[in-house]
């Protein structure tokens, strides 16, 4: 809820009348006012006039025609795949934003769409394609009725159970803990683990733990094989593969005693309703797709998939009935760099720099950088920065001059969340207790900002292309309003969706006008997401979940060949800070002053390397090096070190630049051969590194 005085926001607080959040708000929510009124925010179009970060203001009437003209020239000279799009995190929280951006660039015939997916959910999406037949399906735990929750690589107290829309998540976790328990498996005793049960594990070894758990369940005859065979394909093959592994070896690899693995298996099997949930910590290792497949297998074979309180797949209220839901077949398309499978139609992001610098057909020469900062989010940011500076055209849509878009030809200013109408159309399918909330803009857009939707539409018009409204809805553009907005598109989808009014044919159905008039605080349109319907969402032709195929079999073989006899000196993994949302909110003073990026080191490892608390430390490997502050703590596993992502600022934002942090992704490989080959996900968690104390800090960010 925002309080406005004299046309300016004076306060933002939680909405106590919201049907699901009931007065809860993330601490980052109120900070959107800081960004809105930030003196360093870009409020007029900028055109580059010199070196990186050197811009002058320009009129929209000059910027857009020049961009359109240069786009046409590049497309005519180099072909459709010479132009691309990068979508950043903020686009996921803006109505029809991601859909509009992807539709815009794909209209030219380009398949060069990049995002943060391959440093986040790429492996989860690949597993969904393999197990459920569609990379867009995201299973999530049905928390309200869950009795036992096993969390792998997730920290819901900080991340709020991302990939699942669950306000008041801590309240729900406490209720589960009072029933049969919440166990957090993580190399660090996270903020969530401190409140519940913690099981330490070595980074990038979750697949070994899951193999151990499944092996114990098979030995205990705790699985109904007839039921599983009727619901899945490949179970017998998966079962024999699991049995062939040795529990002692699994224990040695993940660092969890055999007895602890057996107890976890027993607790999961005996719980009335259980769920295993994996998040970003299971998505950025060398065997992350296999890990996600095994998470799905554990939920399915124990009878905990598609039941209330287990793991479910939701249904969006914004998918029109009769409209085919996009299915993303695995492996049909492959990348130019690395020959990796495209997941969800998205290119492996770590290859962005190489796509720009590698000559040949399909070489990327123009890029739209929409609300993202790949210099900080992809491996080897220095190479990414150099590549961005070599483009023939780069256009950024953003709030700030960042480490990435300071190399752009144009920066086009866009509105913050409080300056536009919005609805929760993207993640509504992932809510155990679904709701719809349609809000109007709180204040008029500041300066000369324009919505991303309108910017893309204007460029399409200048290039003689169809309107986004017709492209996204199928409505004849001659009958669409000239002032159609993203919420108009979302309203169309809602009205044609399973709960919509079908434009009058279903008088009791939903539309935006009714929601805004009768439910200004949001509407919980159904009590619960129907769990059993999860089985009907499976996109395989036989309607069954696939637990073993050639790709999964290959990953088991690769895992068996990867057994380490000599453990690397230290394994580096990441963490999220509660006052940070990747990098894009780091210029909020109320958030940035609380950011303290440190390298967490176990006391044993600190003593071994002669490092003291608060000392500067050099972290290095074959890919790069950074200089960071040491924090000695027994909350991190022995043999592992932990550092947050999103730092190393050097853009046009003062508060962000003052954060004493380094770009940890400088230590990650930008070589596609070093990434997970089945998903193209970058290797960011479990990276071998060496550390040493230094006397004076040196900037290697």
FENSULUR-V821660 format. One record per residue. N is the residue number from 1. RES is the residue in one small letter. PHI is phi in radians with two decimals (* if undefined). PSI is psi in whole degrees, 0 to 359 (999 if undefined). BURIAL is # if it has 16 or more other C-alpha atoms within 10 Angstrom, else .. Layout:
BEGIN
((N;RES;PHI;PSI;BURIAL) (N;RES;PHI;PSI;BURIAL))
END
This chain:
BEGIN
((1;x;*;130;#) (2;x;-1.95;136;#) (3;x;-1.76;127;.) (4;x;-2.03;128;.) (5;x;-2.22;125;.) (6;x;0.95;40;.) (7;x;1.38;6;.) (8;x;-2.22;141;.) (9;x;-1.23;126;#) (10;x;-1.83;340;.) (11;x;-2.85;145;.) (12;x;-2.24;128;#) (13;x;-2.49;171;.) (14;x;-1.18;150;#) (15;x;-1.62;106;#) (16;x;-1.24;346;.) (17;x;-1.73;4;.) (18;x;-1.14;136;#) (19;x;-1.18;344;#) (20;x;-2.11;313;#) (21;x;-1.25;327;.) (22;x;0.86;46;.) (23;x;1.71;10;.) (24;x;-1.71;142;.) (25;x;-2.52;139;#) (26;x;-1.10;145;#) (27;x;-1.13;341;.) (28;x;-1.42;341;#) (29;x;-1.01;306;.) (30;x;-1.06;337;#) (31;x;-1.24;351;#) (32;x;-1.11;335;#) (33;x;-1.15;324;#) (34;x;-1.05;317;#) (35;x;-1.22;319;#) (36;x;-1.01;316;#) (37;x;-1.78;14;.) (38;x;-1.13;129;#) (39;x;-1.16;340;.) (40;x;-1.64;2;#) (41;x;-1.21;143;#) (42;x;-1.38;120;#) (43;x;-2.09;353;#) (44;x;-2.34;150;#) (45;x;-0.99;140;#) (46;x;-2.06;142;#) (47;x;-2.15;132;#) (48;x;-1.25;136;#) (49;x;-2.18;358;.) (50;x;-2.76;227;.) (51;x;-1.31;181;.) (52;x;-0.95;129;#) (53;x;1.49;359;#) (54;x;-1.70;109;#) (55;x;-2.29;159;#) (56;x;-2.25;154;.) (57;x;-1.29;151;#) (58;x;-2.56;157;#) (59;x;-1.40;147;.) (60;x;-0.97;322;#) (61;x;-1.15;341;.) (62;x;-1.66;322;.) (63;x;-1.20;308;#) (64;x;-1.11;314;#) (65;x;-1.07;324;.) (66;x;-1.17;319;.) (67;x;-1.11;314;#) (68;x;-1.07;316;#) (69;x;-1.08;315;.) (70;x;-1.21;326;.) (71;x;-1.07;314;#) (72;x;-1.08;318;.) (73;x;-1.10;317;.) (74;x;-1.18;317;#) (75;x;-1.09;318;#) (76;x;-1.16;323;.) (77;x;-1.47;326;.) (78;x;-2.08;350;#) (79;x;1.65;171;#) (80;x;-1.11;325;#) (81;x;-1.46;11;#) (82;x;-1.49;352;#) (83;x;-2.02;145;#) (84;x;-2.56;175;#) (85;x;-2.39;133;#) (86;x;-1.99;126;#) (87;x;-1.93;125;#) (88;x;-1.66;179;#) (89;x;-0.98;316;#) (90;x;-1.02;335;#) (91;x;-1.13;340;#) (92;x;-1.30;351;#) (93;x;-2.11;26;#) (94;x;-2.31;131;#) (95;x;-0.97;122;#) (96;x;1.02;14;#) (97;x;-1.14;304;#) (98;x;-1.10;321;#) (99;x;-1.11;318;#) (100;x;-1.15;316;#) (101;x;-1.13;314;#) (102;x;-1.17;320;#) (103;x;-1.08;319;.) (104;x;-1.00;307;#) (105;x;-1.33;326;#) (106;x;-1.27;339;#) (107;x;-1.06;333;.) (108;x;-1.47;0;#) (109;x;1.58;12;.) (110;x;-1.53;143;#) (111;x;-1.92;14;#) (112;x;-1.58;75;#) (113;x;-2.00;127;#) (114;x;-2.12;156;#) (115;x;-2.75;187;#) (116;x;-1.41;6;#) (117;x;-1.00;319;#) (118;x;-1.39;1;#) (119;x;-2.03;17;#) (120;x;-2.52;274;#) (121;x;-1.87;16;#) (122;x;-1.02;315;#) (123;x;-1.20;321;#) (124;x;-1.05;318;#) (125;x;-1.17;320;#) (126;x;-1.10;318;#) (127;x;-1.11;321;#) (128;x;-1.10;321;#) (129;x;-1.09;320;#) (130;x;-1.29;314;#) (131;x;-1.42;316;#) (132;x;-1.90;353;#) (133;x;1.54;3;#) (134;x;-2.67;119;#) (135;x;-1.14;343;#) (136;x;-1.45;355;#) (137;x;-1.50;125;#) (138;x;-2.09;98;#) (139;x;-1.13;144;#) (140;x;-2.53;156;#) (141;x;-1.32;137;#) (142;x;-1.49;80;#) (143;x;-1.05;320;#) (144;x;-0.98;329;#) (145;x;-1.95;8;#) (146;x;-1.32;142;#) (147;x;-1.84;331;#) (148;x;-2.48;125;#) (149;x;-2.13;125;#) (150;x;-1.89;114;#) (151;x;-1.84;122;#) (152;x;-1.96;119;#) (153;x;1.12;25;#) (154;x;-2.19;154;#) (155;x;-2.42;71;#) (156;x;-1.03;333;#) (157;x;-1.08;330;#) (158;x;-1.70;317;#) (159;x;-1.63;352;#) (160;x;1.09;35;#) (161;x;1.05;56;#) (162;x;-0.99;155;#) (163;x;1.28;2;#) (164;x;-2.52;130;#) (165;x;-1.58;94;#) (166;x;-2.33;89;#) (167;x;-1.09;154;#) (168;x;1.03;43;#) (169;x;-1.14;324;#) (170;x;-1.09;322;#) (171;x;-1.06;319;.) (172;x;-1.24;322;.) (173;x;-1.13;321;#) (174;x;-1.09;322;.) (175;x;-1.15;320;#) (176;x;-1.13;318;#) (177;x;-1.07;327;#) (178;x;-1.28;339;.) (179;x;-1.49;278;.) (180;x;-2.18;350;#) (181;x;2.23;155;#) (182;x;-2.18;120;#) (183;x;-2.02;125;#) (184;x;-1.83;116;#) (185;x;-1.73;115;#) (186;x;-2.81;148;#) (187;x;-1.19;350;#) (188;x;-2.20;144;#) (189;x;-1.36;87;#) (190;x;-1.27;177;#) (191;x;-1.04;326;.) (192;x;-1.30;316;#) (193;x;-1.07;326;#) (194;x;-1.13;332;.) (195;x;-1.55;343;#) (196;x;-2.27;218;#) (197;x;-1.72;138;#) (198;x;-2.06;133;#) (199;x;-2.11;111;#) (200;x;-1.22;150;#) (201;x;-2.62;153;#) (202;x;-1.32;144;#) (203;x;-0.99;143;#) (204;x;1.10;35;#) (205;x;-2.25;17;#) (206;x;-1.07;328;#) (207;x;-1.05;321;#) (208;x;-1.12;319;#) (209;x;-1.07;314;#) (210;x;-1.14;322;#) (211;x;-1.06;317;#) (212;x;-1.08;316;#) (213;x;-1.11;313;#) (214;x;-1.13;322;#) (215;x;-1.09;318;#) (216;x;-1.11;319;#) (217;x;-1.14;321;#) (218;x;-1.14;316;#) (219;x;-1.13;326;.) (220;x;-1.40;357;.) (221;x;0.93;42;.) (222;x;-1.62;7;#) (223;x;-2.03;133;#) (224;x;-1.45;95;.) (225;x;-1.10;322;#) (226;x;-1.10;315;.) (227;x;-1.10;314;.) (228;x;-1.10;319;#) (229;x;-1.16;332;.) (230;x;-1.35;338;.) (231;x;-1.78;345;#) (232;x;-2.37;170;#) (233;x;-2.07;147;#) (234;x;1.51;5;.) (235;x;-1.12;316;#) (236;x;-1.07;322;.) (237;x;-1.19;316;.) (238;x;-1.09;318;#) (239;x;-1.05;313;#) (240;x;-1.17;327;.) (241;x;-1.16;315;#) (242;x;-1.06;315;#) (243;x;-1.08;330;#) (244;x;-1.24;344;.) (245;x;-1.45;153;#) (246;x;-1.71;130;.) (247;x;-1.11;322;#) (248;x;-1.08;318;.) (249;x;-1.12;317;.) (250;x;-1.05;317;#) (251;x;-1.08;316;#) (252;x;-1.12;322;#) (253;x;-1.26;320;#) (254;x;-1.62;347;#) (255;x;1.39;17;#) (256;x;-1.94;128;#) (257;x;-1.01;149;.) (258;x;-0.96;318;#) (259;x;-1.06;322;.) (260;x;-1.19;322;.) (261;x;-1.12;317;#) (262;x;-1.09;319;#) (263;x;-1.16;321;.) (264;x;-1.09;317;#) (265;x;-1.06;315;#) (266;x;-1.13;316;#) (267;x;-1.11;319;#) (268;x;-1.13;316;#) (269;x;-1.20;324;#) (270;x;-1.50;344;.) (271;x;-1.11;142;#) (272;x;-1.06;314;#) (273;x;-2.46;120;#) (274;x;-2.25;158;#) (275;x;-2.55;141;#) (276;x;-1.94;126;#) (277;x;-2.18;125;#) (278;x;-2.02;141;#) (279;x;-2.22;212;#) (280;x;-1.06;329;#) (281;x;-1.14;343;#) (282;x;-1.75;5;#) (283;x;-1.95;358;#) (284;x;-2.26;28;#) (285;x;-1.84;194;#) (286;x;-1.47;345;#) (287;x;-2.35;42;#) (288;x;-1.27;324;#) (289;x;-1.14;316;#) (290;x;-1.05;320;#) (291;x;-1.03;313;#) (292;x;-1.15;322;#) (293;x;-1.04;318;#) (294;x;-1.23;327;#) (295;x;-1.08;313;#) (296;x;-1.06;317;#) (297;x;-1.07;316;#) (298;x;-1.05;315;#) (299;x;-1.13;320;#) (300;x;-1.29;310;#) (301;x;-1.24;338;#) (302;x;-1.54;4;#) (303;x;1.36;21;#) (304;x;-1.89;16;#) (305;x;-1.85;136;#) (306;x;1.28;25;#) (307;x;-2.23;154;#) (308;x;-1.05;129;#) (309;x;1.54;356;#) (310;x;-1.79;221;#) (311;x;-1.89;135;#) (312;x;-2.33;167;#) (313;x;-2.10;129;#) (314;x;-1.62;180;#) (315;x;-2.28;127;#) (316;x;-1.32;142;#) (317;x;-1.35;352;#) (318;x;-1.83;15;#) (319;x;-1.79;109;#) (320;x;-0.98;138;#) (321;x;-1.10;135;#) (322;x;1.58;343;.) (323;x;-1.47;131;.) (324;x;-1.18;125;.) (325;x;-1.25;132;.) (326;x;-0.99;130;.) (327;x;-1.98;135;#) (328;x;-1.97;90;#) (329;x;-1.05;142;#) (330;x;-1.38;130;#) (331;x;1.45;1;#) (332;x;-1.19;327;.) (333;x;-2.11;148;#) (334;x;-2.33;157;#) (335;x;-1.39;153;#) (336;x;-1.20;320;#) (337;x;-1.69;119;#) (338;x;1.56;348;#) (339;x;0.91;47;.) (340;x;-1.74;150;#) (341;x;-1.17;139;#) (342;x;-1.36;131;#) (343;x;-1.87;126;#) (344;x;1.06;24;#) (345;x;1.32;10;#) (346;x;-1.84;142;#) (347;x;-1.28;149;#) (348;x;-1.09;116;#) (349;x;-1.12;328;#) (350;x;-1.09;347;#) (351;x;-1.62;6;#) (352;x;-1.00;311;#) (353;x;-1.06;316;#) (354;x;-1.16;326;#) (355;x;-1.09;327;#) (356;x;-1.38;322;#) (357;x;-1.68;347;#) (358;x;-1.56;115;.) (359;x;-1.14;161;.) (360;x;2.20;178;.) (361;x;-1.09;132;.) (362;x;1.55;4;#) (363;x;-1.07;131;#) (364;x;-1.31;125;#) (365;x;-2.17;346;#) (366;x;-2.37;138;#) (367;x;-2.43;132;#) (368;x;-1.67;119;#) (369;x;-1.82;97;#) (370;x;-1.77;107;#) (371;x;0.95;41;#) (372;x;-2.45;167;#) (373;x;-2.47;68;#) (374;x;-1.11;339;#) (375;x;-1.05;328;#) (376;x;-1.70;341;#) (377;x;-1.74;339;#) (378;x;-1.76;160;#) (379;x;-1.06;151;#) (380;x;0.92;65;#) (381;x;-1.04;330;#) (382;x;-1.11;318;#) (383;x;-1.19;323;#) (384;x;-1.09;316;#) (385;x;-1.06;315;#) (386;x;-1.09;320;#) (387;x;-1.17;317;#) (388;x;-1.02;323;#) (389;x;-1.22;346;#) (390;x;-1.68;356;#) (391;x;-1.14;153;#) (392;x;-1.33;332;#) (393;x;-2.68;130;#) (394;x;-2.38;127;#) (395;x;-2.14;127;#) (396;x;-1.99;137;#) (397;x;-1.96;112;#) (398;x;-2.85;173;#) (399;x;-1.58;333;#) (400;x;-2.34;167;#) (401;x;-1.52;113;#) (402;x;-1.91;181;#) (403;x;-1.09;336;#) (404;x;-1.67;310;#) (405;x;-1.44;0;#) (406;x;-1.17;349;#) (407;x;-1.67;2;#) (408;x;-1.33;158;#) (409;x;-1.39;325;#) (410;x;-2.41;142;#) (411;x;-2.06;120;#) (412;x;-1.84;123;#) (413;x;-1.34;139;#) (414;x;-2.20;159;#) (415;x;-1.37;152;#) (416;x;-1.41;178;#) (417;x;-1.07;330;#) (418;x;-1.49;355;#) (419;x;-1.83;12;#) (420;x;-2.57;158;#) (421;x;-1.31;149;#) (422;x;-2.64;162;#) (423;x;-2.62;162;#) (424;x;-1.57;67;#) (425;x;-1.48;337;#) (426;x;-1.46;314;#) (427;x;-1.80;11;#) (428;x;-1.08;332;#) (429;x;-1.24;344;#) (430;x;-1.78;26;#) (431;x;-1.94;123;#) (432;x;-1.06;327;#) (433;x;-2.07;83;#) (434;x;-1.16;145;#) (435;x;-2.57;164;#) (436;x;-2.20;136;#) (437;x;-2.37;119;#) (438;x;-1.94;118;#) (439;x;-2.11;149;#) (440;x;-1.57;167;.) (441;x;-1.07;140;.) (442;x;-1.38;318;#) (443;x;-2.33;164;#) (444;x;-1.20;146;.) (445;x;-0.99;137;#) (446;x;-1.39;155;#) (447;x;0.99;226;.) (448;x;-2.02;32;.) (449;x;-1.17;150;#) (450;x;-2.36;146;#) (451;x;-1.14;146;#) (452;x;-0.96;318;#) (453;x;-0.95;315;#) (454;x;-1.23;324;#) (455;x;-1.12;313;#) (456;x;-1.14;321;#) (457;x;-1.10;318;#) (458;x;-1.11;319;#) (459;x;-1.16;320;#) (460;x;-1.07;319;#) (461;x;-1.11;316;.) (462;x;-1.12;334;.) (463;x;-1.71;6;.) (464;x;1.28;30;.) (465;x;-1.85;164;.) (466;x;-1.11;160;.) (467;x;-1.29;146;#) (468;x;-1.07;326;#) (469;x;-1.05;314;#) (470;x;-1.19;325;.) (471;x;-1.21;323;.) (472;x;-1.52;336;#) (473;x;-2.03;341;.) (474;x;1.43;4;.) (475;x;-1.36;137;.) (476;x;-0.98;124;.) (477;x;-1.05;335;.) (478;x;-1.22;337;.) (479;x;-1.70;353;.) (480;x;-1.48;149;.) (481;x;-1.16;139;.) (482;x;-1.11;337;.) (483;x;-1.80;24;.) (484;x;-1.02;143;.) (485;x;-2.11;172;#) (486;x;-1.02;324;#) (487;x;-1.23;334;#) (488;x;-1.15;320;#) (489;x;-1.13;314;#) (490;x;-1.10;322;#) (491;x;-1.12;318;#) (492;x;-1.01;312;#) (493;x;-1.11;319;#) (494;x;-1.10;314;#) (495;x;-1.14;331;#) (496;x;-1.62;358;#) (497;x;-1.44;184;#) (498;x;-1.11;339;#) (499;x;-2.04;10;#) (500;x;-1.46;170;#) (501;x;-1.52;1;#) (502;x;0.91;37;#) (503;x;0.98;43;.) (504;x;1.88;341;.) (505;x;-1.24;336;.) (506;x;-2.14;85;.) (507;x;-0.99;332;.) (508;x;-1.52;358;.) (509;x;-1.33;179;#) (510;x;-1.70;148;#) (511;x;-2.66;165;#) (512;x;-1.11;320;#) (513;x;-1.07;317;.) (514;x;-1.13;317;.) (515;x;-1.11;318;#) (516;x;-1.21;325;#) (517;x;-1.40;316;.) (518;x;-1.75;340;.) (519;x;-2.38;65;#) (520;x;-1.13;342;.) (521;x;-1.74;6;#) (522;x;1.80;160;#) (523;x;-2.30;128;#) (524;x;-1.51;95;.) (525;x;-1.35;338;.) (526;x;-2.38;154;.) (527;x;-1.14;314;.) (528;x;-2.53;150;.) (529;x;-1.18;124;#) (530;x;-1.11;117;#) (531;x;-1.23;314;#) (532;x;-1.08;334;.) (533;x;-1.18;350;.) (534;x;-0.98;323;#) (535;x;-1.13;328;#) (536;x;-1.30;346;.) (537;x;-1.37;341;#) (538;x;-1.04;131;#) (539;x;-1.66;354;#) (540;x;-1.09;147;#) (541;x;-1.01;327;.) (542;x;-1.52;359;.) (543;x;1.27;11;#) (544;x;-1.89;153;#) (545;x;-1.36;136;#) (546;x;-1.69;118;#) (547;x;-1.76;352;#) (548;x;-2.76;128;#) (549;x;-2.55;190;.) (550;x;-1.09;322;.) (551;x;-1.17;313;.) (552;x;-1.13;319;#) (553;x;-1.02;318;#) (554;x;-1.10;324;.) (555;x;-1.22;324;#) (556;x;-1.09;318;#) (557;x;-1.11;316;.) (558;x;-1.10;322;.) (559;x;-1.13;317;.) (560;x;-1.13;333;.) (561;x;-1.48;352;.) (562;x;-1.70;4;.) (563;x;-0.96;127;.) (564;x;-1.66;123;.) (565;x;-1.57;326;.) (566;x;-1.93;105;.) (567;x;-1.19;135;.) (568;x;-0.96;152;.) (569;x;-0.90;311;.) (570;x;-2.55;148;#) (571;x;-2.03;126;#) (572;x;-1.62;133;#) (573;x;-2.40;167;#) (574;x;-1.76;175;#) (575;x;-2.69;158;#) (576;x;-1.82;138;#) (577;x;-1.68;141;#) (578;x;-1.14;334;#) (579;x;-1.63;14;#) (580;x;-2.24;137;#) (581;x;-2.09;87;#) (582;x;0.96;239;#) (583;x;-2.00;346;#) (584;x;-1.39;350;#) (585;x;-1.88;16;#) (586;x;-1.30;355;#) (587;x;-1.69;4;#) (588;x;-1.36;118;#) (589;x;-1.03;321;#) (590;x;-1.17;335;#) (591;x;-1.62;313;#) (592;x;-1.13;329;#) (593;x;-1.20;345;.) (594;x;-1.77;0;.) (595;x;-1.44;127;#) (596;x;-2.38;81;.) (597;x;-1.26;120;#) (598;x;-2.33;157;#) (599;x;-1.57;110;#) (600;x;-1.43;128;#) (601;x;-2.29;136;#) (602;x;-1.17;144;#) (603;x;-0.92;322;#) (604;x;-1.08;315;.) (605;x;-1.22;325;#) (606;x;-1.12;317;#) (607;x;-1.15;319;.) (608;x;-1.05;323;.) (609;x;-1.74;9;.) (610;x;0.99;50;.) (611;x;-2.01;136;#) (612;x;-1.86;157;#) (613;x;-1.06;133;.) (614;x;1.44;3;.) (615;x;-1.48;152;#) (616;x;-1.31;139;#) (617;x;-2.29;139;#) (618;x;-1.67;124;#) (619;x;-1.95;127;#) (620;x;-2.64;159;#) (621;x;-2.74;197;#) (622;x;-1.21;345;.) (623;x;-1.70;335;.) (624;x;3.02;189;#) (625;x;-2.66;152;#) (626;x;-2.42;159;#) (627;x;-2.03;124;#) (628;x;-2.45;168;#) (629;x;-1.55;138;#) (630;x;-1.53;140;#) (631;x;-2.22;111;#) (632;x;-1.51;123;#) (633;x;-2.71;143;#) (634;x;-1.48;8;.) (635;x;-1.33;344;#) (636;x;-1.81;147;#) (637;x;-1.13;145;#) (638;x;-1.10;133;#) (639;x;1.62;2;#) (640;x;-2.33;152;#) (641;x;-2.27;153;#) (642;x;-2.33;133;#) (643;x;-2.52;140;#) (644;x;-1.35;156;#) (645;x;-1.68;169;#) (646;x;1.63;9;#) (647;x;-1.92;183;#) (648;x;1.64;40;#) (649;x;-1.27;143;#) (650;x;-2.76;48;#) (651;x;-2.01;204;#) (652;x;-1.66;39;#) (653;x;-2.34;117;#) (654;x;-1.18;311;.) (655;x;-1.09;318;#) (656;x;-1.10;317;#) (657;x;-1.12;335;#) (658;x;-1.42;347;.) (659;x;-1.17;129;#) (660;x;-1.44;74;.) (661;x;-2.39;159;#) (662;x;-2.06;160;#) (663;x;-1.43;99;#) (664;x;-1.11;337;#) (665;x;-1.27;355;#) (666;x;-1.14;343;#) (667;x;-1.61;357;#) (668;x;-1.66;149;#) (669;x;-1.38;138;#) (670;x;-1.73;9;#) (671;x;-1.50;119;#) (672;x;-0.95;334;#) (673;x;-1.17;340;.) (674;x;-1.60;355;.) (675;x;-1.59;169;#) (676;x;-1.20;121;#) (677;x;-1.29;338;#) (678;x;-1.48;342;#) (679;x;-2.20;345;#) (680;x;1.32;11;#) (681;x;-1.24;139;#) (682;x;-1.23;151;#) (683;x;-1.57;102;#) (684;x;-2.14;340;#) (685;x;-2.08;119;#) (686;x;1.81;14;#) (687;x;-1.17;128;#) (688;x;-1.16;131;#) (689;x;-2.47;163;#) (690;x;-2.08;151;#) (691;x;-2.31;152;#) (692;x;-2.73;144;.) (693;x;-1.24;145;#) (694;x;-2.25;154;.) (695;x;-1.39;312;.) (696;x;-2.04;138;.) (697;x;-1.22;139;.) (698;x;-2.16;134;.) (699;x;-1.40;110;.) (700;x;-2.03;18;.) (701;x;-1.13;999;#))
END
